[in-house]
Amino acid sequence: MINRSLITYVTAGDPSKELTLQFLDVLSRYSDVIELGIPFSDPMADGKTIEKSHYRALKSGIRVKDVFEIVEDFKDDHKTPIVLMTYFNPVFARGLENFVRNARESGVDAMLVVDLPLEEAKEYIDVCYEYEMKTVFLASPNTPNDRLRAIDEASSGFVYLISLYGTTGEREKLSSLAFDLIKRAKSICRKPLAVGFGVSKAKHVRELLRAGADGVVVGSAIVKLIEVYGEKAVEKVDEKCRELREGLNF
């Protein structure tokens, strides 16, 4: 699903459904894959920047059905793969099979359910397989090798490597943990590897790809622009994505 790829993130509905579509259009010009977040009231894996974007989206009235409509509208004119990022509660509330079916029908290509433990994911994996929905699971710097191997087996899309301890958010410098994890995961995993959390600059993208990552995920650096510029953020997001894309040139 990914190969030397830039993966960018925005939260659906932040600050509105209409502007999300404009941001997705911009992201699609520079990104190989787009990660679209379903806003949730307790986004525990996310740092302050993305957490606030969830609250703004919820305040705007966005609901799961609206997220599916955003994807469907986007896919009418674009082919860029969409990874839907969510917590399990919205999936459970809608019904697992119903959720996956609706997501696939809208055009979602893969799903990442952040707080779904691998040990409890069998039914989810089976349903995703039935509807040809690719799965993405997370691994962190302290994930042991046997668990990393199981995560690789469960991930039909790619394995998402968390580059540091803690939550999402921009960092000036990448942690050495990211490079250690890439090296270890390369020796264990057969699926493509994407690295995220703390990535904010073109040089970060370049360094991670050179280290062996197949893809690099950037979220907070983009979402921060939406927080600061709101309805006027489209041009700023374009500039940032253009800069990040340069990280693929080496």
N, C-alpha and C positions, 0 to 999 in steps of 0.2 A: 504493500500500500504506500510505502514511502521509500525514497531513495535519494539521498542528498537533498532533503526537503526542508523548506521553511514552513512551519505550522504556526498560524496566528490565532489568537483568541479574542472574542468579545462576548459579553453577556447579552442575551436576547432581551430586548425591551429597554435597554439603557441607552439613551433616556426615553426612547419611544420605539414603537414597532416600525414606524416609517424610517427613522434614522438608522435603525439596525440594518435594514435592507441597503441603505446607502453605504454603511460601513462594510457590509459583506461584499458589496460591489467593488469597493476599493481593495479590500483584502484579497479578493480573487485575482486582482491584477498582478500581485506579487507573491502570493502564497501557493504552495502545492497542495496544502490541506488546510481547512479552517476548522477550528474547534469552537463550537457555539455552546455557551453555558445556559442551562435552565436556571433562572433565579430561584433561590431557596432561602428561607428565613434563618438558617443556621449553617452557613457554609464554612464548616470547621477547618477544611484544608486550605482555605484561601486567606491571604493576608488582607490588610486593611483596604487596599485599593480595590481589589475585586470584591471584597465583602461589601463595600459601599455601593459598588455597581449593582449588586444583587438587590440591595435595599431600594435603590433608585428605580430599578426595573419593576419591583413589586409595587412600589408607590405609583408607578405609571399604570398599574392594572394588568400587567402581562400575566397570562396564564399558560399552562402547558399547550392548550389547543392553539394559542396564538403563536407559540414557538414553532409548532408543526406547520402553521400557515406561513410563517416567515421562511422556513426551509423550502416549502413548496413553491412559494413565489420566487425565491432565489434560484431554485433549480429549473424554473421555466426558461431562464436565459443563461445559466452558468453550469459548467460541468465540474467545478472544483469540489472534491470530496468534502463532506461535512461529518465531523465527529461530534456527536452530541454528548456534552459533559453534564452529568446530573448527580444528585444524591439519590439514595434509594427511595426515600419517602414519596416523591412524586410518582415514581414507578409503581410502588405498592398501592398508592391511592387510586391509581387508574386501572390497576390490574396488570400483572407482568406481561401476559401475552398480548393484551389489548394495547399496552404501551408500545411494545416492540413492533407490533403490526402497524400501528398508526405512524410510528416514527419512520418505518421502512417505506410505507406508502407515500409519505411526504417527501422522501428523497434522502433521508439520513443514511449514510454509508457505514457508520460505526458508532459504537457507544462506549463511553467510559463512565461507570457508576463508582464514584470516588469511595464511598463508604461501604461498599459491598465486599465482605471478606471472601477470599477465595474459597474457604471451606464451606461457605453457604451459597456458592454461586452456581452449583450444578444445574438447577432448573433454569436459571437465567441463561447460561451457556447453551443449554439444549434448545431453548426458545429462539435465541439469536441464530443458532445454526439452522433451525427450521425456516426462519424468515430471511436467511442469507444476510444477516446483520453481523458485521465484523465486531469483534470484541477487543477492548484495550484494557489492560490491567496495569496497576502501578507497582513499582519496586523502588525501594529507598536504599541509601548507603548501608543501612544495617540489616538489609534483607539477606538471610543466610543462603548459601548456594542451593540447597535442596528446594527451598521455597522459590528461589529465582527460577529454577528449572520448571517448577509447577506453574508459575506465572507465565513463563514462555509458552508452555503447552496450552494454557487456557486462552492466550491472546491470539486471535486469528488475524487481527489487524497489525498491531505492533505492541511492543512493550514500552511503557512510559516510565523512564528513569527519572526519579526525583533527585535533583542535583545536590541537595543539602538537607540538613535537619531543620524542621520548622515548616512554615507556610509559604505561600507564593509571595512574590514581591520583587521589585527591582533591586539589583545589587551592582555595585561598581566593579567588583572583581568576582570571578567565578571561584567557587570553593575547590580545593584539591580533591574533595570527596567526589565531585562529579567525574573527574578523570579516572580516579581509582575505580569507580563503579562501572564506567564504560569499559575499562580494560577487563574487569572481572566478568561483566555481562557478555562481552564479546567471546569469551572462552566457554560460556555456558549456553547462551541463547541461540536459537536458530532463526527466530523472527527478527524483523527490523527493530532497531532501538531508537527511540526519540527521547531527547533530554529536555526537561523543563524545570521551572522554578528558579528565579533569579536572573534569567537571561534578559538583557535589555539593549544590547549593542551589537552592531555588525561584527565587531571583533570577537564577541562571545560566540556568535553563530559560527564564525570561521574556526575558532579554537576547538569547539566541540566536534565539528565535522572532521577536522583534521585528526582529532583523537579517536575517531572511529564511529561516531554517532551517525545514524542514517537520517535523522531528522532533528530539528531543534524547535522547541515550542516557546513562543513569546506571547505573554498575556498582559501582565501588569503595566508594562511600558506603553502599551496601546490603550488600555483601559484608563490609565492616568490622564491621557490626553482628552478622553471623553469627559472625565470628571472636571478637568480644568476649563475646557472650551465648549462643552455642551453641544448645542446645535451647530456651532461653528467649527466643530472638530474634524470634519471630513477632510479638509485640506491638510491639517496637521497629521492625521492618521496616514494619509497618502505619503507625506514626506517621510514619516517614520518607517513605514513599510518599504519604501524605496531604499532607505538607508540599510535596513535589515537585510534586504535582498542582496546587497553588495557583499554580505558575508559569505555568500555562496561562491564568490569569484576568488579562486586561489589556485 
